[in-house]
Amino acid sequence: MDKASIQKFFQQLPTIRVLVVGDLMLDEYLWGDSDRISPEAPVQVVDVKREDLRLGGAGNVINNLLTLGARVEVVSVVGDDADGQVLTEIIQGQGLATGGVREVPGRTTSRKTRVLASNQQMLRIDRESRTAITAADEQFLLGRVAELLPQTDVVLFSDYRKGVLTESFLQASIALCRQAQVPALVDPKGEDYTRYRGATMLTPNRKEASLASRIEILDQASLLRAGTQLRQQLDLDVLVITRSEQGMSLFPRTGAAIHLPTRAREVFDVTGAGDTVLVILGLAVAAGFSMEEAAELANLAAGIAVAKVGTSTVSGPEIMAEFSRQHADAEQKIQSRAALQGIIRQLRESGRRIVFTNGCFDLLHVGHVKYLQAARQLGDFLVLGLNSDDSIRQLKGANRPLINQEERSHILAALSCIDYVTIFEEETPLELIAALQPDILVKGGDYTPDQVVGKELVESWGGRVELIRFVDGRSTTGIVEKILRQFGEGEGRREE
């Protein structure tokens, strides 16, 4: 899988038609601060600052699909309560039809309320119904599935065990998909997977696969036994077991198991990561990717999802940025100011923190590298504003830079700690900072905060300035002087 194939995949997404079938719910987030204990009981008091209401369960699958630009239809049920009305209105507000969403009298629409402080979940409150839908409800939903299948490229079943995906409804729906030759992918729940027999693909995590196979997955040998057994018993085209920081394992109908490693990254919240995997796998299969290529792409997206708090979506630019980072694609990292504005806008909309620093970086040395690594740790993406050759000459004289801007930008882009590089012509980076609006502005510790260009600008939109100390005794000027002392005149005479 290369950059060109991924770009082609994103270009195809607006034409891919996806049917989502499963348990709809509301995810409510109460964000606040907690710095005291209640006088009434030994519990923390959370001072709520912000509330957020999102589609959850199968709704998070829908959100991921819409973020990526796919065409979506939905089949499910809601209760005839206030939350059911809110959920239906959210779906309609996203431009989707709700003809396949059946209102069931007396049913409680699922709502999960999460209380968070300092990005840590303190408490979850569930209000839901787990009662299986009736035979009449099944027939209605099955009729909608049959009606929509001729205009569908892939069906995603999102099972949260809230009663929508009964065994009879699942088996009938999977049979319809097989007959229509439409891939049917399932994100499963529970311990009895016979309800999913005959699906194209199943995507359990390691714990779920252990429970369903009755084989505790502890090592490679037990993983192979569990995966092979489930794939065969359930007559799947492929079983995909997600293994958190260890990546994914594929068990296809024919051929050996395939293990895909992942790069370690900080995990903040695994909520909804399975939805992201299901979505990317489904879209990639519908787009004609091989099972292995689809899993590689889903593996990449899952790593992004777990670095966010809550049931978050993953966008195309985020996936491209992560691919570029992992494959050290230097040219992809070097962007114009205008292009970078668009990239950062989408990254910020997905909740990512942008760090910015700038400099000449002529003759890159260890002090530079340690400084840039420290800057990258302050946020999610590090953008480097690089002085052009002309601006360096204005600052440092006619003999500088020693290395031209094209070479400097490629050398810096090759560093894994740098996500984007852009060259600026102005004497200061003030205009560039105004255009990019970073969340965190970083400079070396030899500055005071008041000396940092752009400080007031960044603080005006709620950002902050961070000072990082350079490694003592390391500078480009010092390296140049050492070269001249050791090799200057003597080397010159030998060359004559």
N, C-alpha and C positions, 0 to 999 in steps of 0.2 A: 504494500500500500504506500503510495507516494502522495505528495502535495497536490499534484494535478488531478488524481483520482478523487481525492477528498473534495476539491473545489468543484469538480463535475457533479459529485453527489449532492452538494448544497444547491447547485443550479437545478437539479432534478426535483428537489423537494416540493415546490409549489404544484407539481403535477401528480404527486403521489396521494392516493385516496385511502384513508385509514378509518376503519370502524373500531371504536372502542366499546367493549362490553364489560361491565363489572360494577363494583360497589362504589357509588358516588357518596361523597361526604364533604363536610366543611372542616377546614383546618383554621382554628382561631389562635392567634398569637398575641399574648399580652406581654409587652416589653417594658422593663422598668429597672429600677435600682433597688438594691437591698443592702442596708448598712445598719440594721438594728434587729433585735429580737422582740417578738410580741410580749407585752406584759401579761397577756391572757393565757399564753401557753408557750412552751419552748420551741417556737417555730419562727422562721425568718419572716419579716414583713417586706413585701414587695410594693414599692411605690410605682404604680403603672404610669408610664410616660407616653406609650403609643400602643394602638391596637391595630391588628391586621387580620383580615378575614380572606381566606383563599379557598379555591377548590382543592380538596384532598382526595385520597384514595385514587379511584379511576380518574377523578378530576385532575390530579397531578399529571397523569399520563396525557390528558388533553392539553394541559398547560404547556408541557414539554413539546408536544407536537405543534401547537400554534406558535410557540417561540421560534421553532425551526422552519415554520412556513408551510407545513403540510396541510392538506384538506381533511377535515375531520367530521365524522358522524358519530353519534353516541346512542347506545341502547342501555337502559337501566331503569330503576324505579326510585322514587322519593316518597316521603310521607306527605299527608295532606296537612302539614303543620307550617309554622312560620319559617322554620329553617328550610323546608322543602321549597317554599316560595322564593326565598333568598337564593338558594342554590340554582333554581331554574332561571331566575333573573340574571345571575352571573353568567350562566351558559349562553343565554340569549344575548347578553351584552357583549359577548365575544364573537357574535355573528354566526352562532351555530343554531341549527334547527333542534327543537326539543320534541319533535313528533315521536321519537323513540324513547322518551322518558315518561314512564307511566306513573301517575299519582295514585298511591295506594291508601285508601281510607284507614285511619287508625295506626298507621305505621309511623315510627319515630325516625326522622331523618338524622343520620349520623353526624355528630359534631364533636370534634376533639379540640379541647382548649388547653393550650400549653402556656405556662407562665415562665418567663425567662428574665434573668437578671445577669448582667455582665456576660451575655452570650451563653449562659449556662441554663439549661432547663431545670427549673425548680420543682415543677408539679405539672401533671397532666390530668384533666378531667374529661371523662368520656360520657356522652349522652348518645345512645344508639339503640337500634333494634338488630338482633341477630336471627330473627325468625325467618325461615325459608319462605320464599314467595310461593303463592298458591299455583295450582295447575293452570288456572285461568291467566294469571300473570305470565307464567312460562309461555303459554301459547301466544299471548300478545307479543312478547319479546322475540320469540322464535319467528313469528311472522315478519317482524321488522328486520331481523337478521336476513331472512330469505329474500326480502324485498330489496335490501341494500347491497347484497353480495355481488350482483352483476356489475355494480359501479364501484367495487372495492378492490384495492390492490393487496391489502393485508389486514388481518383482524387481530387485535390485541385484547386478550382477556386479562383483566386486572382483578384478581381474587383477594379480597380482604376478609373473607368468611363472614360477611354481614347478611347472607341469605339470598343474594341475587343469583350467584352461580351455583345452582343446585346440580347434582350429578346428572339428572335427566336432561336439564336444559343444556348443560355443557356438552354431553355426549351427542345430543341432537344437533347442536350448533357446530361442533367439530365435524360431524358427518356431512353437514351442508357445505362446510369449507372444503373438505376433501373432494366432494362431488364437483364443486365449482373450481377446484384447483387453485384456491386462494390460501396462502400460508396462514396458519393459525398459531400464534405465539401466546404462551401463558406464563404469567408471573404467579406461581402457586403459593398456597398456604396450607397449613395443617400437616397431618402425618399420613393420610390416606390419599395417594396420588392416582388411584385407579380411576377417579373421576375425570382425569385429564388424558386418559388413554387415547392414542391416535392423533394427538396434536403434532404439529410440525416441530415445535420447539418448546422446551420447558426451561425456566431460568431460576432455579432455587439457589439460595446461598448455601454455604458449607453446612451450617447448623441444620437448615431445613432438609438438605439432602441426607444428612446423617439420620434424622428422625424418620424420614420416609423410607429409607433403605434398611433401617435397623442395623446399620454398620457405622460405628463411630469413626469419623474421618480424622485420623491422627497423623498420617504420613502419606507418602506417595502411593504405597501399596494399598492402603485402605481406601484412598481416594479412587483409585482405579477400580477396585471391587465395587464400591458403592455406585460410581457413575455408570459402569458397564451394566450392572444389574438393573438399575432404574431405566436406562435407555431401552434395554431389551424387554423388560416386563411391560413397559408402557407403550411399546411400538412407536417410538418417536423417530423423527428424521435425525434430530440431534438434541442432546441434553447439554446445557451450559450451566456449569456450577461456578458461581462467583465466590471468590475466596479472599475478599477484602484486600489487604495490602499485598497478598501473594498473587493477585491477578485473577485469571479465569482458566477453566479447563473445559474443553469441548469433547464430547463423546458422540461422534457421528455414526450413522447407520452402517457405513462402510469405512474401513481404514482405522488407523490407530488414533488414540486420544491425542489431543493437541493442548499444550499448556502455554498460556500467554502470561508472562510476568508483567508486573506493573512497577512503576517507579514510586518509591515511598514518598508520601507527602503528608502534611499534618491533617488529621481527620478531626473535624469539628462536629459533624452531625451526619449520621448515615440515613436519617429520615428521607424517604423518597428516592434513595439511590437506586433501588431496584426498579422503580418506575423509569428512571433515566436509561438504565440498561435495556429494559423492554422496548422502549421507544426507538433507541438507536439501532438495536438489532432488527426490529421490524422494518424500519425505514430502509436500512441497508439491504436487507433481503429483497424488499420490494423494488429497490433500485438496481437489482441484478448483481450485487456483491456476492462473493462466495461466503460460506459460513465463517471461515477463518477471518476474512477481511471484515465482515460485519462485527465479529467479536473483538477484533483489534480496535475498531472505531468505538464500540461500546465501552471497552476497557478504558480508553482515553477519556470518554465523557464521564464515566463513573468517578474517576479520580478528581475531576473538577467538582462534581456534585457533593462529594463528602467533605469538601473544604468549605462548604457553605453551611449556614445555620438555617434549619427549617426545610420544608419541602420546596426546594428551589429548582428552577429550570436551568438548562445549559444551552447557551446560544452557539450559533455557527462560528462567530469570531473567537469565542473562548476556546472552542475545539481546535480551530486553526492555530491559535496562539500556543496552545499546549503542544500540538504536534510540532510546531516550529521549534519550541523550546527543547523537546525531547530529541529532535533530530538535528539540532544544531544548525538550522537553516539560516545562515547569516544574512543572506540577501532578503529573506522574508522579514527579518527584523528591522532592516533599514527602510524607513518610510519618510515620505514628505510630510510637511506640517499639516497640509490639508487632509491627507489620507489618515494621519494619526489622530486628528480631531474626531473623525468618524469612528475609528476603532475604539478610542477611549470613551466616547459617548455610550457605545453599546456595552462596554465593560462596566462602566459606572452604573448603568441601568440594571445590571445584574448583581450589583452590590459589591463590586471589587474596588479596593483601595489603590489609588495610583500614586506612586512615589516618583518624584522628579529630582534629578541632579544635573549639573552641567559642568563643563570644563574643556580644556584643550587635550589632555591625555596624549601628549606628545612623548614618545618613548615610554610606553607602558611599563610600569614596574610593580613590585609586590605591594607597595603602599597603596597604589591605585586599586589593585585587585581586592585587597582586604577592605578598603573603603567601600567599594561597590558591593561587595558581598554583604557588608553590614547594612548598607542602604536598602538592599533587596529584602532583608528580613523585616523591615518596617511596614511592609504592605504586601499586596498581591501581585503587582506589576511594577517593574522599574523602567522608567523612560529616561534615557540619557540625551541631553541636549549637547551636541558637540560643536565647539567653535570651528568655523570655516577657516581655511588657510588665510584668507584676507583679514579676518577679524583677529587672528593670532598675530599676524604681522603688525597690526595696529597696537596690540597690547605688548608684544615682546620684542619687536624689532624685525629688521629685514632678514636676519639669518634664521628665523623660525617661521613655520614649523620645520622640524627635521624630517617628519613623515607626513605626506600629503593627506588631505581629508578623506579621500577614497580608501586609502590603505588603513588609516586610523579607524574609520567607521567599520570596516570589515573585521579588523582585529578585535575591536570591542564587542561587535555583534556575536563573535564566536564564544564569548563568555556566557556560561549558563545562567549567571545571576542577572544578566541584562535581557529584558524582554523586547525593547525597541530602542532604536537609535535614530535621531533626526538631526540634521546639520542646520545651524542658524548662522546668518551672515552678520547680524547686528553686533555691536560691541558688547552689549549685555544681553542676557536671556529674557529680559522683561516682557517683550512682545510674545515670545514663545510661551512663557508661563501664562500670560493672559489668554492665549489661544487654547492651551491644553487644560488649564484649570486643575492642576494636580491636588490631591488631598494632603500630601506631605512633601515639603520642599527640604532637600538635604544639602548641606554644605560642610566643608571641612572644619575641624575644631579650631583652626587658626583664625576663624572669623568669630565675631561676636554676633548675636542675633540681629542687632540693629544695622550691621554691615551687610547683611544678606540681601542681595537684590531680589525683589519680589515678595519680601516678607509681608508687608502690609496688604499686598494684593491677595496672597494666599489666605491670610487670616480673615480677609473680608468675606470670603465665601465659606468660612468655617474650617479651613485647613490649618496646618501648623508647620513650624520650622523645626528641624532636628539637626544638631551639629554632631559630626562624627570625627573623632580624632584620627589623623593620618599616622601611619607608622613612622616613628622618629628616625631621622637621618636618611629618609628616602625622598629624592626629588629628581626631576628631569635635569635641572640645572646642575645638581651635584654629579649626575652621571656624565654629563657633557664635560664638566671640568676634569673629572677623573680620566676620561678618554684622552683629553688634550694633554694632561700631565704625563700619562703613561705612553701614549703613542704619537702624540702630535708632531713635534719637530723631527724626531728621529725617523719616524715612518716616512715623513715627507721627503727627507734627504735620500732614503733608500730607493724611493720610487723615481727619482729624477734621473 
